[in-house]
């Protein structure tokens, strides 16, 4: 990525932190010791905490976002992955600043009966700050992809059939989605019932990506959600132009999990070896595997036999 634009994006990520500091200096003498910090909607507050502690928590999150952006820029990684991380950290920094501004202004408007109301838009605008950061960072530079390394095909006879199948498990995704589901359920049980549908988000992620079956045969490549038995990615053999075995860096593919970025998509469950399919429409698909050489050799042999 363009270094000056990357630096400008990092500066923008730190800007919401400055807003948090400046507004505290402006408002701290007028804020009560305990301020409204939680609402069940846009109406009256239903939770209070120390103004200084709450501001400190928002400040700390902003600092974490800024440091994460600097660490991402210093780390050697792909331009697409860096742009993605800068956007995420920008949204985090802006979001926590938006929460602080919305909460503080609602309290200042009426300390005895603080209401969030339209001030929720401060949080929405803060999250949208991530999009501004991405725009300033600029697009990933266009590069000419290197030639696809040759893969040794399996020795298949003219009529011989073969298939490859393996099951991928993601303990980290299982743990994270389970904890997220429990946390959301606890919050929903203690608060408004409207939050209960949100529990479906980590549950669906767990069912789809907690266990995945990968199959390669004469039909092409297929990924099936192992816990549901539902195919969610299929690439027919005649849509495959070439096959590659490569080291998969999650940041170069947009992060962990199932990622979709311009011109490519991937199922990334860890860092390490993986299978990369170059499709006839120019797109690429990658999946991390312990032994990508076997399905790569099989698909290469099938492509060669198909002519």
C-alpha atoms as one frame of an Amber mdcrd trajectory, in Angstrom:
protein
   0.000   0.000   0.000   0.999   3.629  -0.451   3.018   4.552   2.656   1.840
   8.209   2.992  -1.792   7.124   2.664  -1.252   4.367   5.216   0.236   6.886
   7.659  -2.694   9.239   7.054  -5.123   6.399   7.774  -3.333   5.611  11.042
  -3.524   9.278  12.068  -7.284   9.196  11.411  -7.612   6.122  13.638  -6.085
   8.126  16.509  -8.351  11.134  15.862 -11.380   9.736  17.799  -9.087   9.251
  20.796  -8.347  12.983  20.672 -12.102  13.651  20.657 -12.487  11.506  23.779
  -9.699  13.399  25.585 -10.803  16.895  24.555 -14.473  16.340  25.410 -13.508
  15.013  28.849 -11.524  18.173  29.481 -14.562  20.218  28.401 -17.254  18.274
  30.266 -15.641  16.611  33.318 -16.504  19.458  35.706 -20.175  19.297  34.642
 -20.649  15.531  34.609 -21.989  13.889  37.800 -19.783  11.390  39.620 -22.128
   8.614  38.436 -23.483   9.000  34.926 -25.900   7.084  32.759 -23.987   4.491
  30.745 -26.589   1.967  29.597 -29.952   2.125  27.865 -32.391  -0.618  26.892
 -33.305   1.455  23.853 -33.371   5.147  23.052 -35.470   5.994  26.119 -34.392
   6.506  29.741 -31.182   5.005  31.105 -31.253   1.714  33.017 -27.606   1.541
  34.074 -25.120   3.900  35.735 -21.410   3.837  36.518 -18.549   6.117  37.513
 -18.031   8.857  34.934 -14.254   8.726  35.335 -14.096   4.923  35.090 -16.382
   4.841  32.051 -14.352   7.526  30.293 -11.151   5.639  31.153 -12.554   2.439
  29.642 -13.469   4.213  26.400 -10.049   5.872  26.333  -8.301   2.516  26.815
 -10.253   0.921  23.969  -9.316   3.822  21.701  -5.642   3.399  22.581  -5.855
  -0.343  21.881  -7.351   0.392  18.461  -4.610   2.892  17.643  -1.817   0.568
  18.749  -3.366  -2.304  16.788  -3.341  -0.126  13.667   0.348   0.705  14.143
   1.174  -2.947  14.774  -0.687  -3.992  11.626   1.204  -1.454   9.526   4.579
  -2.537  10.923   3.841  -6.197  10.370   4.815  -7.634   7.007   1.540  -8.646
   5.390  -0.623  -8.287   2.336  -2.077  -4.920   1.322  -5.615  -6.308   1.318
  -5.225  -7.630   4.867  -3.726  -4.346   6.109  -6.530  -2.315   4.550  -9.074
  -4.609   6.202  -7.432  -4.272   9.627  -7.131  -0.500   9.344 -10.851  -0.333
   8.607 -11.714  -2.533  11.594  -9.525  -0.587  14.007 -10.896   2.680  12.640
 -14.456   1.468  13.253 -13.499   0.390  16.788 -11.822   3.703  17.606 -14.692
   5.718  16.164 -17.330   3.504  17.758 -16.009   3.840  21.314 -15.603   7.603
  20.869 -19.186   7.718  19.587 -20.401   5.781  22.631 -18.610   8.217  24.928
 -19.975  11.326  23.198 -23.541   9.944  23.050 -23.484   8.918  26.701 -21.899
  12.116  27.984 -24.160  14.476  26.014 -27.269  12.561  27.111 -26.184  12.924
  30.740 -25.344  16.591  30.329 -28.741  17.273  28.740 -30.597  15.920  31.797
 -28.527  14.269  34.555 -31.682  13.233  36.428 -33.369  11.603  33.422 -30.759
  10.950  30.732 -32.231   9.716  27.459 -30.200   8.472  24.530 -32.642   9.316
  21.725 -31.072  10.610  18.536 -27.630  10.596  20.177 -27.300   6.953  19.163
 -26.276   8.423  15.801 -22.957   9.416  17.380 -22.133   5.719  17.708 -23.287
   4.996  14.147 -21.120   7.842  12.844 -18.193   6.535  14.883 -18.435   3.054
  13.366 -18.679   4.634   9.902 -15.307   6.263  10.624 -13.809   2.909   9.665
 -15.036   3.428   6.100 -13.339   6.833   6.025 -10.093   5.215   7.145 -10.349
   2.622   4.356 -10.962   5.321   1.740  -7.949   7.320   2.920  -5.771   4.199
   2.974  -6.611   3.745  -0.683  -7.014   0.614  -2.764  -4.517  -2.194  -2.714
  -1.972  -1.693  -5.487  -2.578  -3.658  -8.652   0.001  -6.368  -9.061   0.656
  -8.976 -11.688   0.203 -12.361 -10.019   3.228 -14.627 -10.285   2.977 -17.790
 -12.383   1.162 -20.581 -10.625   3.758 -23.105  -9.367   3.454 -26.440 -11.103
   1.787 -29.232  -9.140   2.756 -32.835  -9.794  -0.433 -34.655 -10.839  -1.385
 -37.982  -9.341  -0.838 -40.956 -11.600  -4.382 -41.815 -12.684  -5.357 -44.236
 -15.404  -7.708 -43.144 -18.207 -10.734 -44.659 -16.459  -9.480 -44.733 -12.877
 -11.525 -42.856 -10.285 -10.194 -41.211  -7.142 -11.471 -38.845  -4.489 -10.073
 -36.892  -1.569 -11.965 -36.031   1.588 -11.002 -34.580   4.947 -12.756 -32.952
   7.889 -11.548 -29.603   9.215 -12.235 -28.560  12.786 -11.763 -25.090  14.210
 -11.452 -25.196  18.023 -10.882 -21.427  18.175 -14.043 -20.640  16.194 -16.004
 -23.120  18.318 -14.746 -21.536  21.552 -15.241 -17.931  20.431 -18.739 -18.463
  19.034 -19.800 -20.443  22.105 -18.579 -17.716  24.468 -20.252 -15.055  22.283
 -23.553 -16.962  22.303 -23.453 -17.362  26.101 -22.552 -13.675  26.604 -25.381
 -12.498  24.342 -27.821 -14.873  26.052 -26.849 -13.527  29.495 -27.290  -9.920
  28.343 -30.611 -10.774  26.675 -31.862 -12.525  29.815 -31.003  -9.490  31.936
 -32.272  -6.933  29.442 -34.785  -6.557  26.642 -36.062  -9.680  24.873 -35.321
  -7.963  21.553 -31.699  -9.082  21.921 -32.534 -12.797  21.806 -32.452 -13.055
  17.970 -28.822 -11.845  18.070 -27.873 -15.169  19.693 -28.545 -16.779  16.307
 -25.492 -15.049  14.793 -22.756 -16.958  16.699 -24.872 -20.136  16.680 -25.121
 -20.083  12.869 -21.382 -19.364  12.604 -20.684 -22.336  14.866 -22.908 -24.679
  12.848 -21.398 -23.567   9.540 -17.695 -23.333  10.320 -17.124 -25.303  13.531
 -16.568 -28.397  11.399 -16.162 -28.436   7.621 -15.804 -31.380   5.249 -13.628
 -30.741   2.175 -14.024 -33.053  -0.834 -12.127 -33.093  -4.143 -13.108 -35.445
  -6.956 -14.155 -35.460 -10.623 -16.899 -32.956  -9.790 -14.411 -30.405  -8.453
 -14.042 -29.009  -4.924 -16.840 -28.926  -2.382 -17.041 -27.615   1.187 -19.848
 -28.887   3.406 -20.850 -27.583   6.835 -20.154 -30.761   8.807 -22.591 -30.046
  11.641 -25.435 -29.299   9.226 -24.475 -31.294   6.125 -25.127 -28.243   3.933
 -22.740 -27.469   1.030 -21.753 -23.783   1.211 -18.983 -23.664  -1.404 -18.789
 -25.638  -4.639 -16.320 -25.083  -7.491 -16.991 -27.403 -10.458 -13.956 -28.955
 -12.127 -14.593 -27.087 -15.380 -14.402 -23.785 -13.469 -10.867 -24.528 -12.270
  -8.023 -23.173 -14.414  -5.085 -24.150 -12.183  -4.301 -25.499  -8.736  -1.650
 -24.232  -6.327  -0.207 -25.275  -2.972   0.712 -22.205  -0.920   1.356 -20.919
   2.580  -1.786 -19.140   3.753  -1.336 -15.941   5.761  -4.749 -15.017   7.242
  -4.062 -11.282   6.924  -3.464 -11.616   3.179  -6.883 -13.236   2.783  -8.858
 -10.843   4.987  -8.578 -12.615   8.345  -9.723 -15.852   9.942 -12.935 -17.680
   9.089 -14.788 -17.523   5.777 -13.576 -14.368   4.048 -14.678 -12.715   0.824
 -12.593  -9.913  -0.679 -12.500  -8.497  -4.222 -11.326 -11.203  -6.609 -10.942
 -13.948  -4.053 -12.440 -15.808  -1.114 -11.106 -18.264   1.438 -11.847 -20.499
   4.387  -8.961 -19.754   6.749  -8.911 -21.702  10.002  -5.205 -21.221  10.788
  -1.919 -20.012   9.372  -0.044 -22.591   7.290  -0.302 -24.729   4.156  -3.378
 -24.526   2.005  -4.948 -25.273  -1.343  -5.505 -22.364  -3.751  -7.755 -22.761
  -6.786  -7.384 -20.335  -9.706 -10.763 -20.182 -11.384 -11.512 -19.570 -15.038
 -13.185 -16.225 -14.230  -9.960 -14.932 -12.635 -11.095 -15.372  -9.041  -9.177
 -17.409  -6.466 -10.373 -19.578  -3.614  -8.179 -20.866  -0.780  -8.714 -23.316
   2.053  -6.218 -24.249   4.768  -5.406 -27.964   4.839  -2.849 -30.142   6.600
  -2.018 -31.973   3.359  -2.901 -29.740   0.384  -0.500 -31.624  -1.940  -2.860
 -34.616  -2.218  -6.016 -32.771  -3.364  -3.855 -30.461  -5.514  -2.292 -33.445
  -7.302  -5.682 -35.109  -7.704  -7.402 -32.035  -9.169  -4.425 -31.386 -11.457
  -4.625 -34.949 -12.779  -8.371 -34.655 -13.295  -7.953 -31.327 -15.119  -5.272
 -32.831 -17.341  -7.436 -35.832 -18.162 -10.426 -33.600 -18.906  -8.322 -31.865
 -21.522
